[in-house]
Amino acid sequence: MTRSKSLAAVALVSIGAVLGAAATHWWMKRPEQVRRQFHLLYHKLGSQTFNNTRWLGVPAQKCPLDMWVLQEILHETQPDVLVETGTYKGGSAYYYASLFDLMNHGRIITVDIEDQPEKPAHPRITYLLGSSTGAATVAKVKELIRPGEKVMVLLDSDHTGSHVKRELDLYSPLVTPGAYLIVEDTHFNGHPILPNHGPGPWEAVQEFLTGNAEFAVDNQREKFLLTFNPDGFLRRR
């Protein structure tokens, strides 16, 4: 290689390094944009990310960062009962049961309209089959909660706005002061994924909070930046 060609190659590498550093600096000065783009990529690659997440071998369609935050919430608040709507294959309920085992405290009531085969059996889990907004289902959930128990609720079933709002109206009274009502997948409808979804969990939360001062969004639970539940961690005052 001639001297001139060597100098040209060095110059190109140097320019590339400078441009790369400038681009990195530009992006890092825009953390919200970085977070949004990573969120979109994480969802786009769902077959290797949230659809490929398991707890002890059982599918759990969750973001691991949210699962860690839920662990912190359970430890801090020590609920006696966690009510979950949207069982799917039972991976998330199994995760909560495992955490309750470690704490030697708590149990799960989980509801789904479909009965998936081979859900994990665990003494802390009660599976209910039926619509989460059906009168019989709600009555059964209430029946399984003993007087004086501390209750947390996690909503993760039908993600249409009207259904989530109905769940909020039905299940929010069960949440005890200081405990959490968590609405999952508020990232739908452009927050930031699936912009054409239509009103979903995020919109239901905003409507719910408009007329309900007993609950407040706890954005500190979004500390890991990527969350499937923006504005979805609600704590009862």
N, C-alpha and C positions, 0 to 999 in steps of 0.2 A: 504494500500500500504506500502511495506517495505521501509526502509530508502534507501536501494540500488536502488530500483526501482524509488523512488522519485528523487534521484540524477541523475539517467539515463534520466528520463523525462526532468528534468531541463537542463541537458547537451544537449539533442536533440533540445529543444526549443532554447537554446543559440546558438547552431551551425546553426540552421535554420535562426535565426535573423542575425547572422554574414554573412552567405552566401547571404541572401536577401539584406542586406546592400551593400555587395561587388558587387552583380549583378547590383543593382541600380546605384552604383558609376561607374561601368564599362560602363553601357549604357549612363549615363549622360555625360560621357567624350566623347561620340560619338553622338553629337546632329544630325548630318546628317543622321546617321543610324536610330535614333529614329524617326526623321521626315519621313523618307522613309517608315519605317514599319507602322507608323500610317496612312500615306497616302494610302498604300496598303490595310490596314484594313478598312479604311473609304470607299474605292471604293468597296471592297468585300461585305460590308454590305450596298450596294446601296439601297436596298428596304427600309431601315430605315433611310438612310442619304440623299443623293442628290435626290433620286427619291421620297422622302417623305418630300420635302421642299416646302413650299407655302408662297406666299405673299398675305395677305388678302383673303386666301382661294383658290387662283389660283396657280396651279403647276408652280414651277420655278426650273429647274434643275441646280442649282448653289450651290457652296460652300458658306455658310453664311459669311465666313471670306472674300471671294472675294467681296461679295455684300457690305460689310461694306467699303472695300477699294474703290469700285466704288462710293459709297456715298461721300467719301472724295474727290475723283477726280472731281466729278461733282460740288461739292461746291467750290473747289479751282479754277477750270478752267472756270466755268460758260459757258458751250457751249450753243449756241442757238439751235443747232440741234444735236441729237444723232442718227446716222444711225446704225441700228442693222440688221445683217443677221442671220436668224435662229430664227423665232418667237416662234415655238412650240405652246404652249397653251396660250401664251401672259403674263405669270407670270412675266418675267423679264421686259418686256416693261411696265407693270402695276406698277412695283416697281419704275422704273425710272420716270414714270409719277407722282407718288406720291411724289417723291423727288422734282421734278420740281414744283409741287404744293406748297410744303413748301418753295421753293425758289422764287416762283412767277415768274418763268422764264424757258424757254426751252420747246422743244417738241421732239417727237420720230418718226422716220420713220423706220418701221420694215418690213423685207422681209422674205417670206418663200415660198417654192415650193408647200407646202401642206396647205390647209385651214382647220384648226382644228375648231370644233364647240365650241360655247359658249366662244369665246375669250372676255375678258373684254372690254367694250366700254369706251373710255375716250377721252375728247376733245383734249388732247395733243398727242394722238397716231394716226398715220396714218398707216394702214395695207396695204401692197402691196403683191399681189400674183404673183409669178413667180420665175424663177431661179435668184439667186443673181448675176450670171455672164452673164445673158442674156442681149443683147444689149438694148432691150426695157425696162427692169427693171432698168438698170443703167441710161438710159436716163430719166426715170421718177423720180428717186431719185434726179438727178441733177436738174431737173425742179422744184422740191419741195423745193430746197435750194435757199434762196433769196440772192442777191448780198450783200457781206459784212458780212454774218453771220459766226459765229464761229462754226466749225463742228468737232465733235468727231465721231469715227467709232468703232464699236464692231463687230467682226467676230465670228459667232458661228453657222455655218450651216454644210455643208458636211465637214467632217474632213479628207478627203484624202489630201495628200500633194499637188498634182497638183491643186486641186480645191482651196485650201487655198492660194496657190501662185498666182493663177489667181485673186482671190478676193483682195489680197494685191496690185497687179498691178493696178486693176481697181479702188479701193477705197482709196488708200493712197493719191492720188492727192487731194481728197476732204478735207483731214484733214488740219486744219489751224495751223500755227506755234504756239507752246505752248500747243496745244491740244494733245489728246491721240488717238492712234490706238491700240486697244486691241484685241489680238488674243487669243481666249479661247481654253481650252483643249489641250494645248501644253504638258500636262502630258502623252498623248498617246505615244505608241511605245517605252515603257520602260523608260519614264521620269516622274514617274517610273512605271505607270500602262500599261496594255495591250502590253506586249513586242513583241507580234506577229502581231500587227496591221499593220505594214508597215509604210512607210513614211507618216507623218501626219502634224499637225499644227507646231510642233517644228521645223521639218526639213524645212518647208516652210518659217518660220521666219528666220532661219539661211541663207537660200539662198537669201531671200529678202534683208537682212541686208548687205550681201556681196557686193552688188552693189548699196546700197542706204545709203549715209552718212547723209541724212536729218533726219533719225530716229535713236533713241538710246534706248536700253533697260533700263528701270527704275526698277532696282531690289529692290529699297526701297519700292515698292508697294507689295513686298512679305514678309513684316515685320512680319506677323502672322504665318510664317513658312509653314503652310499648304495652298497651292494655287493650283487651277486647271490650272493655267496659268504661269508656270515657263518660264521666258524669254519672256513672252507674253505681258507685259505692255510696249508699245513702245510710246515714246513721240517725237513729231516732234520739231526739233530745231527751 
